Amino acid sequence: MVKLTMIARVTDGLPLAEGLDDGRDLTDAEMYKQQVKALFKNLSKGHNEASRMSVETGPYVFQYPCPGRVCYLTMCDRSYPKKLAFQYLEDLKNEFERVNGAQIETAARPYAFIKFDTFIQKTKKLYQDTRTQRNISKLNDELYEVHQIMTRNVQEVLGVGEKLDQVSQMSSRLTSESRIYADKARDLNRQIIIVSNSEVWKLLPVGFNSEVGSGCHRVRSRVPPLLGESKAVLVVHTQRPNTGQNIIYVSRIMAEEPVNVNGFRELARQTLPKMYYDFFTGGAEDQYTLKENEEAFHRITIQPKILVDMSSIDLSTMVLGYSISMPVMIAPTSRHKLANPSGEIATARAASTCNTIMVLSISSTCTLEEVAACCNAVRFFQLCVYKRRDITAKLVQRAENNGYKAIVLTGDSPRHGRREADIKNKIIIQELKNVEGLLSTKIVTDKGSNLDALANQTRDPSFTWEDIGWLKSITKLPILIKGVLTHEDALKALEVGAAGIIVSNHGGRQLDYCPPTISVLEEVVHAVGGKVPVFLDGGVRRGTDIFKAMALGAQAVLVGRPVLYGLAAKGENGVRRVLEMLKEELELTMALSGCSNVKEITRSHVRTKHDWQLLSLL
Ligand SMILES: Cc1cc2nc3c(=O)[nH]c(=O)nc-3n(C[C@H](O)[C@H](O)[C@H](O)COP(=O)(O)O)c2cc1C
């Protein structure tokens, strides 16, 4: 009896078709399918021992002939005649090649030829009963003789693969360690040269073009280690120029064009090496606060006012006296070059195009001078105080001299939060540009994250509210305090003369289980009593989130990760699109809620969980 039938492409093990009804009455069907996939994987690595294989597994046996570009495999009872099994596969092969032969190389998704199941079922029926006249005559027919069947046990066959896998894992570890060097090379000229099967392959990333012409083929299994462990499909076009070199253009079939900023996250995931995607996306420890930052917005509802004149809507607002086109700014985030070789320059240009403010992180990968020179966006400079106060003072001075309009002092990071993904990945980071020549930021540790080591080595954990007097003494720039989550700290910020407060938990990257920012915004706003503007960051992903934050008293919001995702996916244009999407969504939210300008967004436009509880008591 034929129990399973599976068809896969040999170059990469991609399943093309299978008998859909197969395995329904089989205990452990899933386990056997996994074994088949492992066999396909072996074959894709060129491990095949004979022209016909019989691989025994429990009461069954996998039969498959030496594959060409496609492997046809069936699993039958051990008692089922091998001769019939191979004849069955031969019938499948003839029909499959006839119908689908031209598209086998270019198939991009698993089970692209699932319709072939109809033929599998029909043919399987013919072979099910070995005693039919047709099958008896096939068994007796010398024409269908099968020779050289090698019988092995599944453990033996997969065991060989396992050892080879170990070797391949070791080599992919080496590959991932060498990725940092590959990235540097990519920074230089976006080209990587690799040697594969003694041939030199030149990889030229060509962005996100999903167009594939004829002659393209996929070498998925070979290329991903170089470009990260993205699950994106790689399409490779080969050419043989006069030099005899193979040039392969690597492209990715990307997810659909994003329709909201969350879509950019998926694009970023496909684009970035895992280590860097994890760095951008991750939070501290259990990532409770990280998740809650977004979730807490979902628990707030909007109370719209209807039949209001919405023929024109003005989203502009003022921040420290600067007019911006919408109440959304770019939060300080470090190391933009890990997302895109243009780094903070691309981000700043997008901010400038969208007429909003960018807060440049002290841990940027372009210098504050380079960013200042690249565009005329209004810029603030984010500061963490270094142990070396003289260097901190120099940086503040440089920011002032280069036209930065405010200092954003991050108060929530006396030590580095425990970001376990970075620890697991043993993240490798570049030296920091702003302190080049002033402070060594080259850290290489074997024990976990290099970021922890760097922060602990350089930052001053003893800096307190009292020291803000010192900071004020070295700059005329207004100082915003970032990281406030309680009314007590809000009052302290007022006492020390802060020009503004940013309610922030560092995007859930510092203290886990501290509250989501939107849940404490109102407490801070009440404590401040309108004396200075209050801003918020953390989990803002929608125009409705911005609206909710403003209704609860924020002057504007800042966004961190969405900007990085946009930058990773599409560079400057990606950041611009992220900002535009948020703006468009906010405009729509205002239109549907009856607010024609940001001042008209009031507390009465939202209900929090607390409001609902109070209402239920009435
Ligand atoms: C990758 C990354 C790097 C960050 N680097 C900094 C930094 O250098 N200084 C800082 O004050 N905050 C930093 N933050 C925190 C952001 O300023 C901001 O508080 C947070 O990203 C807001 O949350 P969101 O990402 O959900 O929008 C960083 C956040 C991320 C995701």
The ligand as an SDF file (V2000), in Angstrom:
LIG
                    3D

 31 33  0  0  0  0  0  0  0  0999 V2000
   17.2810   50.2220   18.7100 C   0  0  0  0  0  0  0  0  0  0  0  0
   16.9690   51.2840   19.7140 C   0  0  0  0  0  0  0  0  0  0  0  0
   17.9880   52.1160   20.1390 C   0  0  0  0  0  0  0  0  0  0  0  0
   17.7040   53.1130   21.0720 C   0  0  0  0  0  0  0  0  0  0  0  0
   18.7030   53.9590   21.4270 N   0  0  0  0  0  0  0  0  0  0  0  0
   18.4350   54.9460   22.2960 C   0  0  0  0  0  0  0  0  0  0  0  0
   19.4400   55.8770   22.6490 C   0  0  0  0  0  0  0  0  0  0  0  0
   20.5560   55.8190   22.1450 O   0  0  0  0  0  0  0  0  0  0  0  0
   19.1140   56.8270   23.5500 N   0  0  0  0  0  0  0  0  0  0  0  0
   17.8680   56.9350   24.1150 C   0  0  0  0  0  0  0  0  0  0  0  0
   17.6300   57.8110   24.9340 O   0  0  0  0  0  0  0  0  0  0  0  0
   16.8830   56.0690   23.7610 N   0  0  0  0  0  0  0  0  0  0  0  0
   17.1320   55.0960   22.8790 C   0  0  0  0  0  0  0  0  0  0  0  0
   16.1450   54.2360   22.5170 N   0  0  0  0  0  0  0  0  0  0  0  0
   14.7860   54.4420   23.0510 C   0  0  0  0  0  0  0  0  0  0  0  0
   13.9760   55.3770   22.1630 C   0  0  0  0  0  0  0  0  0  0  0  0
   14.4320   56.6860   22.2680 O   0  0  0  0  0  0  0  0  0  0  0  0
   12.5020   55.3940   22.5170 C   0  0  0  0  0  0  0  0  0  0  0  0
   12.3790   55.6600   23.8750 O   0  0  0  0  0  0  0  0  0  0  0  0
   11.7830   54.0980   22.1850 C   0  0  0  0  0  0  0  0  0  0  0  0
   12.2910   53.5170   21.0370 O   0  0  0  0  0  0  0  0  0  0  0  0
   10.3030   54.3880   21.9860 C   0  0  0  0  0  0  0  0  0  0  0  0
    9.5980   53.2190   21.7950 O   0  0  0  0  0  0  0  0  0  0  0  0
    9.1680   52.6420   20.3590 P   0  0  0  0  0  0  0  0  0  0  0  0
   10.3810   52.0350   19.7760 O   0  0  0  0  0  0  0  0  0  0  0  0
    8.1160   51.6480   20.7360 O   0  0  0  0  0  0  0  0  0  0  0  0
    8.6180   53.7930   19.5480 O   0  0  0  0  0  0  0  0  0  0  0  0
   16.3940   53.2530   21.5890 C   0  0  0  0  0  0  0  0  0  0  0  0
   15.3850   52.4100   21.1540 C   0  0  0  0  0  0  0  0  0  0  0  0
   15.6580   51.4350   20.2130 C   0  0  0  0  0  0  0  0  0  0  0  0
   14.5480   50.5500   19.7250 C   0  0  0  0  0  0  0  0  0  0  0  0
  1  2  1  0
  2  3  1  0
  2 30  2  0
  3  4  2  0
  4  5  1  0
  4 28  1  0
  5  6  2  0
  6  7  1  0
  6 13  1  0
  7  8  2  0
  7  9  1  0
  9 10  1  0
 10 11  2  0
 10 12  1  0
 12 13  2  0
 13 14  1  0
 14 15  1  0
 14 28  1  0
 15 16  1  0
 16 17  1  0
 16 18  1  0
 18 19  1  0
 18 20  1  0
 20 21  1  0
 20 22  1  0
 22 23  1  0
 23 24  1  0
 24 25  2  0
 24 26  1  0
 24 27  1  0
 28 29  2  0
 29 30  1  0
 30 31  1  0
M  END
$$$$
